[in-house]
């Protein structure tokens, strides 16, 4: 007898192979149906927030639909922070939750649809008459609009017999936004006349498959290239590739980007960090943005082209002619461009307070870690180091769940999703001590899920972002401090390898393992200094204090 829950699972099968969650009263029957489906793999996390974060990261790494599940009530509300992140980051995610029975609310029920609406997530509530059709509609909405949605199962219907339905076809691919011919002609004219053209690509360029066309367009124009943080690695090791723009840019990269007279932005939203608070581009530069958004996403945009990034890049490639010789900026700036990508401060062997300098630590780790790596970032001040110093092979190898909503504490579960999506890669999780403590329950999940992983805890015994933004302005630092935690001992208790790194020389003991392909999880408790401030944080403070 098909049940409502089994019909839901049938609708999910064409869209994904992974489900992440925590079992409770409201989703027990749904998970029973998941376990009965041979092509679905369920990963049990330890906290409901981890379920959504892991599913989110799985999508970012694999491109497949993200599916998470929790029970009703407290299970649902525990998942709200990563759900808000998924909404704001434009992640196609379906959160399957239990809900109040159709017979009426109980003392412990809340209006979950209203709560989800407040975050920007649409709720689809299944019925016994059309559970598969409703699930398919939720999947289509998530994929077509690149949005997180909630699929609610009323408690008394989860195991109820489902009515016969006409088989719901798998969701069709989202229609691509074609660029207007007039917009292409205007943008092509600007790019052809530019003396110093730059192509800046973001995550949208990666999702749309625009990488090859963008690289060919850059070569034809003699343009330099850069990416947003979420587009890191799109242009690989091309000599004209400057690396990440904005707050994570090297000084030389930032200088070259500011010299561009025409900037083509493909699939990047130009947030305050990519824009360095409005200082990334020359004020007189023409900035052409090609994006599926309804309109320009930054005041810096002078020419907006509503289109899928790949289709826009391909149309521009057909519309511009090749540029030769001295008119090629990528040729005249070749030496500067080659040096810009990695032109960062190497840091000192130790900071003035004797603790690790995070810059030299990241330099050392970058040399030791295997090339096939997937870097996962938690949030916090330390986010200023790994994206700039650790090379990533492609945009789906730098996973940052939490940056859209400005949250910390999603690192461990995000790494779970990355490990499930890319089991052959070495997952490198970078987290702060504050975020690690917040997400500690899912350290256990990550150790269980990862084939091979390195956890780097940037342990400065503080909430570093608050120290650098507020303590410097005279606000009492007491609430910003964290008692020193021995994360190496915690990891060992969970069954992982571990080492305390108090000086660069301590890495020698684990260098061989880092460079190997041995299975297992290694946690490095890195005692870093509070005195080394990331460049992006310096910009935030300068803007906040009116010094910029």
Beta strands, then each sheet from edge to edge (+ up, - down):
strand 1: 18-21
strand 2: 41-44
strand 3: 66-70
strand 4: 93-99
strand 5: 122-125
strand 6: 148-154
strand 7: 197-201
strand 8: 224-227
strand 9: 241-244
strand 10: 262-266
strand 11: 286-291
strand 12: 303-306
strand 13: 373-377
strand 14: 398-399
strand 15: 426-432
strand 16: 452-459
strand 17: 497-501
strand 18: 520-527
sheet 1: 2+ 1+ 3+ 4+ 6+ 5+
sheet 2: 9+ 8+ 7+ 10+ 11+ 12+
sheet 3: 14+ 13+ 15+ 16+ 18+ 17+
end
